[in-house]
Amino acid sequence: MPLRAAYAFLLYTAVLVLPVGALAVSADADEQIVRGEYLARAANCMGCHTAHGGEPYAGGRRLGTEFGTFVAPNITPDPGTGIGNWSRDDFWRAMHHGRRADGSPLYPACPYTQFTQATREDVDAIYAYLRTVPAVDQETRGHDLRFPASVRPLQRVWQRLYFEPGPFEADPEQSEEWNRGAYLVRGLSHCMACHDARDRFGAPRADGAAGGHAQGWYAPSLRSSQEAGLQGWSLEEGVALLRGGRSGDAAMMGPMADIVHDSLQHLTEDDVRAMTEYLRSLPEQEVTTSVRGTTVSEGRLDELMERGQAIYENRCMDCHGTSGQGTVAASALAGNRAVMLNDPTNVIRIIRDGGYPPSTEDNPRPFGMPPFPDLSEADVAAIVTYIRRSWGNDGASVSTATVGRTR
């Protein structure tokens, strides 16, 4: 074969062969990106890293805590204000070890204490996906924290005392479904980051099963069927609540409504079933919490109940029923465990601020709770006390001071 003909043949062969390999690489990369988008949904990255009305993942959302206000950073691939200069290893160190690209410690407001259980494969997939989102040039302001939390280097001490990185370890005595659920609940979906109580240093408490606090709401314990635990629920009931936002008389409100809307409803049914199976299996524990209702005299309680009943009949009865039995438009209040929580924060906030369960495929047009901003703190204390102590409910009374502390 002449030299020119041989060269042409080789070039023609390369044109035929090389795109096949390139397509294979591209297909693998595309699959990783699609998986990364799904895992970012499971981790609800957008929920914290997107400000209200802002660009996705561009940061700026303010997260209030007892240590001050954290401002979520920009995690778009912008090289100046985002993580565009972060390598795959940098991102892994952040998720697994709680370290930024410059080596400084992350604050545990970022749930790396749970993300550390994620596999390298899953973390790499999330990184690959984040590299594809539109880069946004948006500088985020610094955190507004009180001392000593305001001194970032002190977080190294916190990490040495309270954090040990490590992968998820499957329980060989449990099913594959249970282990998948445990991996999601304890790791990527970081449920316990909010639903477990923390001590005054921000470390998880080991002395009970009390829930935690997030964004001014109480995150009820998942370890108690008296709070938010799924012990005793059927698998179908639990899946309906987690994926659809409502199951029977139970409905997600507050920050959990956002989590269902932005994250849980987008997960596969198999993953939500696995999470439900794991949550149903958690051992029942007694809730211990320092936040309780107020003990009042019999005369004062009668005053609260009378005032609360008048407000209920005027403002609430049309939707919730004459005896708190609920209607198509509103959940039952009689026997409602959310109403009788030791910590009354959520029912106070719902009455004062209103809210909606999440709009999901299973519940596309949820009925909402209107806000009642015109009610005084004394009025709110009276109506909350009334519904916590009527129709067989045995919740404690609520004081005006307790209502004031929820603002």
C-alpha positions as CSV (number, residue, x, y, z in Angstrom):
1,M,0.0,0.0,0.0
2,P,1.5,3.4,-0.9
3,L,2.6,5.5,2.1
4,R,0.0,8.2,1.4
5,A,-2.8,5.6,1.1
6,A,-1.6,3.9,4.4
7,Y,-1.7,7.3,6.2
8,A,-5.2,8.0,4.9
9,F,-6.3,4.6,6.0
10,L,-4.9,5.1,9.5
11,L,-6.5,8.6,9.8
12,Y,-9.9,7.2,8.6
13,T,-9.7,4.4,11.1
14,A,-8.9,6.9,13.9
15,V,-11.9,9.0,13.0
16,L,-14.1,5.9,13.2
17,V,-12.6,4.6,16.5
18,L,-11.9,7.6,18.6
19,P,-15.4,8.9,18.8
20,V,-16.6,5.6,20.1
21,G,-14.2,5.8,23.1
22,A,-15.1,9.4,23.6
23,L,-18.8,8.6,23.6
24,A,-18.2,5.9,26.2
25,V,-16.4,8.4,28.5
26,S,-19.0,11.0,27.9
27,A,-21.8,8.4,28.7
28,D,-20.0,7.5,32.0
29,A,-19.6,11.2,32.9
30,D,-23.2,11.9,32.1
31,E,-24.3,9.0,34.3
32,Q,-22.2,10.3,37.2
33,I,-23.7,13.8,36.8
34,V,-27.2,12.5,36.8
35,R,-26.5,10.5,39.8
36,G,-24.9,13.5,41.5
37,E,-27.9,15.6,40.9
38,Y,-30.1,12.9,42.5
39,L,-27.7,12.7,45.5
40,A,-27.6,16.5,45.9
41,R,-31.4,16.3,46.1
42,A,-31.1,13.6,48.8
43,A,-28.7,15.8,50.7
44,N,-30.9,18.9,50.1
45,C,-27.9,21.0,49.2
46,M,-30.0,23.5,47.5
47,G,-32.2,24.0,50.6
48,C,-29.3,25.7,52.5
49,H,-27.2,27.0,49.7
50,T,-29.9,29.0,47.9
51,A,-31.2,32.2,49.3
52,H,-34.9,33.0,49.0
53,G,-35.4,34.3,45.5
54,G,-31.7,33.7,44.7
55,E,-29.8,31.7,42.1
56,P,-29.5,28.0,42.8
57,Y,-26.5,27.1,45.0
58,A,-25.2,30.7,45.0
59,G,-25.4,30.9,48.8
60,G,-26.6,33.8,50.9
61,R,-29.3,32.0,52.9
62,R,-29.2,33.1,56.5
63,L,-29.5,30.3,59.1
64,G,-30.3,31.4,62.6
65,T,-28.9,29.4,65.5
66,E,-28.3,29.9,69.2
67,F,-24.6,30.7,68.3
68,G,-25.6,33.5,65.9
69,T,-26.5,33.6,62.2
70,F,-24.7,31.5,59.6
71,V,-24.7,32.5,56.0
72,A,-24.5,29.6,53.5
73,P,-21.6,30.0,51.0
74,N,-21.7,30.0,47.2
75,I,-21.1,26.5,45.9
76,T,-21.5,27.2,42.2
77,P,-18.4,26.6,40.0
78,D,-17.5,30.4,40.0
79,P,-13.8,30.5,40.6
80,G,-13.9,33.8,42.5
81,T,-16.8,33.5,44.8
82,G,-17.8,29.9,44.6
83,I,-15.9,26.6,44.6
84,G,-14.7,26.7,41.0
85,N,-11.1,26.4,42.1
86,W,-11.8,23.4,44.4
87,S,-10.6,20.1,43.2
88,R,-12.4,16.8,43.6
89,D,-10.2,16.0,46.6
90,D,-10.9,19.4,48.1
91,F,-14.6,18.7,48.0
92,W,-14.1,15.3,49.5
93,R,-12.2,16.7,52.4
94,A,-15.0,19.2,53.1
95,M,-17.7,16.5,53.0
96,H,-15.7,13.8,54.8
97,H,-13.3,15.7,57.1
98,G,-15.0,19.0,57.6
99,R,-12.2,21.0,56.0
100,R,-12.3,23.8,53.5
101,A,-10.0,23.9,50.5
102,D,-7.6,26.2,52.4
103,G,-7.5,23.7,55.3
104,S,-9.5,25.7,57.8
105,P,-12.3,23.9,59.6
106,L,-15.9,24.1,58.5
107,Y,-18.6,25.0,61.1
108,P,-20.9,22.1,62.0
109,A,-23.8,24.2,60.7
110,C,-22.7,22.4,57.5
111,P,-23.7,18.8,58.4
112,Y,-20.3,17.3,57.5
113,T,-20.7,15.3,60.8
114,Q,-23.3,13.3,58.9
115,F,-21.9,13.7,55.4
116,T,-18.7,12.0,56.5
117,Q,-20.6,8.7,56.2
118,A,-21.1,9.2,52.5
119,T,-19.0,7.1,50.1
120,R,-16.3,8.6,48.0
121,E,-18.2,7.5,44.9
122,D,-21.3,9.5,46.0
123,V,-19.3,12.5,47.0
124,D,-17.5,12.5,43.7
125,A,-20.9,12.3,41.9
126,I,-22.2,15.4,43.8
127,Y,-19.0,17.2,42.9
128,A,-19.4,16.3,39.2
129,Y,-23.0,17.6,39.2
130,L,-22.1,20.9,41.0
131,R,-19.5,21.5,38.3
132,T,-22.3,21.6,35.8
133,V,-24.6,24.2,37.5
134,P,-24.4,27.8,36.2
135,A,-21.6,29.7,37.8
136,V,-22.8,32.7,39.8
137,D,-20.4,35.6,40.6
138,Q,-21.9,36.4,44.1
139,E,-19.9,37.1,47.1
140,T,-21.6,36.0,50.3
141,R,-21.2,38.0,53.5
142,G,-19.5,36.5,56.5
143,H,-21.3,34.8,59.4
144,D,-22.6,36.9,62.3
145,L,-21.6,34.8,65.3
146,R,-21.1,35.4,69.0
147,F,-17.9,34.6,70.8
148,P,-16.4,32.0,71.0
149,A,-18.1,30.6,67.9
150,S,-16.9,33.7,66.0
151,V,-13.3,32.4,66.2
152,R,-13.1,29.9,63.4
153,P,-9.7,28.3,64.5
154,L,-11.4,27.2,67.7
155,Q,-13.4,24.8,65.5
156,R,-10.3,22.6,65.3
157,V,-10.7,22.0,69.0
158,W,-14.4,21.3,68.6
159,Q,-13.6,18.7,65.9
160,R,-11.0,17.0,68.0
161,L,-13.5,16.7,70.9
162,Y,-16.7,15.9,69.1
163,F,-16.1,14.7,65.5
164,E,-14.5,11.6,64.2
165,P,-14.7,11.1,60.4
166,G,-15.6,7.7,59.1
167,P,-17.6,5.9,56.5
168,F,-21.0,4.3,57.0
169,E,-20.7,0.8,58.2
170,A,-23.5,-1.6,57.2
171,D,-25.0,-3.8,59.8
172,P,-24.7,-7.4,58.6
173,E,-27.6,-8.4,60.8
174,Q,-30.0,-6.1,58.9
175,S,-31.4,-6.2,55.4
176,E,-30.0,-4.4,52.4
177,E,-33.1,-2.1,52.5
178,W,-32.6,-1.3,56.1
179,N,-28.9,-0.4,55.5
180,R,-29.8,1.8,52.6
181,G,-32.2,3.6,54.8
182,A,-29.7,4.0,57.6
183,Y,-27.1,5.3,55.1
184,L,-29.5,8.0,53.9
185,V,-31.0,9.0,57.3
186,R,-27.7,9.0,59.2
187,G,-25.6,10.2,56.2
188,L,-26.6,12.0,53.1
189,S,-30.0,13.1,54.2
190,H,-28.6,14.1,57.6
191,C,-31.9,13.8,59.4
192,M,-30.4,13.7,62.8
193,A,-28.5,17.0,62.3
194,C,-31.8,18.7,63.2
195,H,-33.8,16.0,65.0
196,D,-31.2,15.2,67.7
197,A,-30.7,17.6,70.6
198,R,-27.3,19.4,71.0
199,D,-25.5,20.6,74.1
200,R,-24.4,24.1,74.7
201,F,-21.3,23.5,72.6
202,G,-23.3,22.3,69.6
203,A,-22.3,18.7,70.0
204,P,-25.0,15.9,69.9
205,R,-26.3,15.1,73.3
206,A,-26.0,11.5,74.5
207,D,-28.3,11.8,77.5
208,G,-31.7,11.2,76.0
209,A,-33.8,11.4,72.9
210,A,-34.9,15.0,72.8
211,G,-35.4,16.6,69.5
212,G,-33.4,19.6,68.3
213,H,-34.1,23.1,67.1
214,A,-33.7,24.5,63.6
215,Q,-34.6,27.8,62.0
216,G,-36.7,28.8,65.1
217,W,-38.7,25.5,65.0
218,Y,-38.6,22.4,67.2
219,A,-37.5,19.3,65.3
220,P,-39.3,16.5,67.2
221,S,-37.4,13.4,68.2
222,L,-37.4,10.6,65.6
223,R,-36.6,8.2,68.5
224,S,-40.0,8.6,70.2
225,S,-43.5,7.7,68.9
226,Q,-44.8,10.5,71.1
227,E,-42.9,13.0,69.0
228,A,-42.0,12.4,65.3
229,G,-41.0,8.7,65.4
230,L,-42.5,6.3,63.0
231,Q,-42.5,3.4,65.5
232,G,-45.9,1.7,65.2
233,W,-46.6,3.2,61.7
234,S,-47.1,1.0,58.7
235,L,-44.6,1.2,55.9
236,E,-47.2,2.7,53.6
237,E,-48.1,5.4,56.2
238,G,-44.5,6.4,56.7
239,V,-43.8,6.6,52.9
240,A,-46.8,8.7,52.4
241,L,-45.7,11.2,55.0
242,L,-42.1,11.4,53.9
243,R,-42.7,11.5,50.2
244,G,-46.1,13.1,50.0
245,G,-46.0,15.4,53.0
246,R,-49.2,14.1,54.5
247,S,-50.5,10.9,55.9
248,G,-53.9,10.7,57.6
249,D,-54.1,13.6,60.0
250,A,-50.3,14.1,60.0
251,A,-48.9,16.8,57.8
252,M,-45.4,18.3,57.4
253,M,-45.2,22.0,58.2
254,G,-42.5,24.6,58.7
255,P,-38.9,23.7,57.6
256,M,-40.0,20.0,57.0
257,A,-42.5,21.1,54.4
258,D,-39.6,22.7,52.5
259,I,-37.5,19.5,52.9
260,V,-40.3,17.3,51.5
261,H,-40.9,19.7,48.6
262,D,-37.3,20.3,47.7
263,S,-35.8,16.9,48.5
264,L,-37.8,13.9,49.7
265,Q,-40.5,13.9,47.1
266,H,-37.9,13.6,44.4
267,L,-36.3,10.5,45.8
268,T,-37.2,7.1,44.4
269,E,-39.9,5.2,46.2
270,D,-37.4,2.5,47.0
271,D,-35.1,5.0,48.8
272,V,-38.0,6.5,50.7
273,R,-39.2,3.0,51.7
274,A,-35.7,2.2,52.9
275,M,-35.6,5.4,55.0
276,T,-39.0,4.6,56.4
277,E,-38.0,1.0,57.2
278,Y,-35.0,2.3,59.1
279,L,-36.9,5.0,61.0
280,R,-39.6,2.5,62.0
281,S,-36.9,0.3,63.5
282,L,-35.4,2.9,65.9
283,P,-35.7,1.7,69.5
284,E,-38.4,3.6,71.4
285,Q,-36.8,6.1,73.8
286,E,-38.2,8.5,76.4
287,V,-37.9,12.1,75.5
288,T,-36.1,14.3,77.9
289,T,-36.3,18.0,77.4
290,S,-35.9,21.1,79.5
291,V,-38.6,22.9,77.5
292,R,-42.0,22.2,79.0
293,G,-45.3,23.9,79.5
294,T,-46.1,26.2,82.4
295,T,-47.8,25.0,85.6
296,V,-50.5,27.6,86.5
297,S,-53.1,27.8,89.3
298,E,-56.5,26.3,88.7
299,G,-58.1,29.8,88.5
300,R,-55.5,31.0,85.9
301,L,-56.0,27.8,83.9
302,D,-59.8,28.4,83.8
303,E,-59.2,31.9,82.5
304,L,-56.9,30.6,79.8
305,M,-59.3,27.9,78.8
306,E,-62.3,30.3,78.6
307,R,-60.3,32.8,76.6
308,G,-58.9,30.2,74.3
309,Q,-62.3,28.6,73.7
310,A,-63.7,31.9,72.6
311,I,-60.8,32.4,70.1
312,Y,-61.1,28.8,68.9
313,E,-64.8,29.1,68.2
314,N,-64.3,32.4,66.4
315,R,-61.1,31.6,64.4
316,C,-60.5,27.9,64.2
317,M,-63.7,25.8,64.6
318,D,-64.9,26.1,60.9
319,C,-61.8,24.2,59.7
320,H,-60.8,22.1,62.7
321,G,-64.3,21.1,63.8
322,T,-66.4,21.7,66.9
323,S,-64.5,19.0,68.9
324,G,-61.1,19.3,67.2
325,Q,-61.9,16.3,65.0
326,G,-60.6,18.0,61.8
327,T,-62.2,18.4,58.4
328,V,-61.2,17.9,54.8
329,A,-59.5,21.3,54.9
330,A,-57.6,20.8,58.2
331,S,-56.0,18.2,60.4
332,A,-57.6,16.9,63.6
333,L,-56.3,18.6,66.7
334,A,-57.8,16.0,69.1
335,G,-55.1,13.3,69.8
336,N,-52.6,15.2,67.6
337,R,-49.2,14.5,68.9
338,A,-47.7,17.6,67.3
339,V,-50.2,19.7,69.4
340,M,-49.1,18.0,72.7
341,L,-45.3,18.1,72.3
342,N,-43.5,19.0,75.5
343,D,-42.0,21.8,73.5
344,P,-44.9,23.9,72.2
345,T,-42.8,26.0,69.8
346,N,-44.3,24.6,66.6
347,V,-48.0,25.0,67.4
348,I,-47.3,28.5,68.6
349,R,-45.6,29.4,65.3
350,I,-48.2,27.8,63.1
351,I,-51.0,29.8,64.8
352,R,-49.1,33.0,64.7
353,D,-47.4,32.6,61.3
354,G,-49.5,30.1,59.4
355,G,-48.1,27.8,56.8
356,Y,-48.7,25.2,54.2
357,P,-47.9,21.5,53.9
358,P,-45.7,20.9,50.9
359,S,-47.1,20.7,47.4
360,T,-46.2,17.3,46.1
361,E,-47.4,14.9,43.4
362,D,-49.4,13.0,46.0
363,N,-50.8,16.3,47.5
364,P,-50.6,18.9,44.7
365,R,-53.0,21.5,46.3
366,P,-52.6,21.3,50.0
367,F,-54.9,23.3,52.3
368,G,-53.0,26.0,54.2
369,M,-53.2,27.5,57.6
370,P,-53.7,31.2,57.6
371,P,-51.6,33.4,59.9
372,F,-53.1,35.3,62.8
373,P,-50.6,38.1,63.4
374,D,-53.3,40.2,65.1
375,L,-53.5,37.9,68.0
376,S,-51.6,39.1,71.1
377,E,-49.1,36.9,72.9
378,A,-51.7,36.5,75.6
379,D,-54.2,35.4,73.0
380,V,-51.8,32.9,71.5
381,A,-51.0,31.5,74.9
382,A,-54.7,31.0,75.6
383,I,-55.6,29.3,72.3
384,V,-52.5,27.0,72.5
385,T,-53.4,26.1,76.1
386,Y,-57.0,25.4,75.0
387,I,-56.2,23.1,72.2
388,R,-53.5,21.3,74.2
389,R,-55.9,20.5,77.0
390,S,-59.3,19.9,75.2
391,W,-60.9,16.8,73.7
392,G,-58.8,14.4,75.7
393,N,-55.5,16.1,74.9
394,D,-53.2,16.2,78.0
395,G,-50.6,18.8,77.0
396,A,-49.4,21.4,79.5
397,S,-50.5,25.0,79.6
398,V,-48.5,27.7,77.8
399,S,-47.5,31.0,79.2
400,T,-47.3,34.4,77.5
401,A,-43.5,34.3,78.2
402,T,-43.2,31.1,76.3
403,V,-45.0,32.5,73.3
404,G,-42.6,35.5,73.5
405,R,-39.5,33.3,73.4
406,T,-40.5,31.8,70.0
407,R,-40.2,35.1,68.2
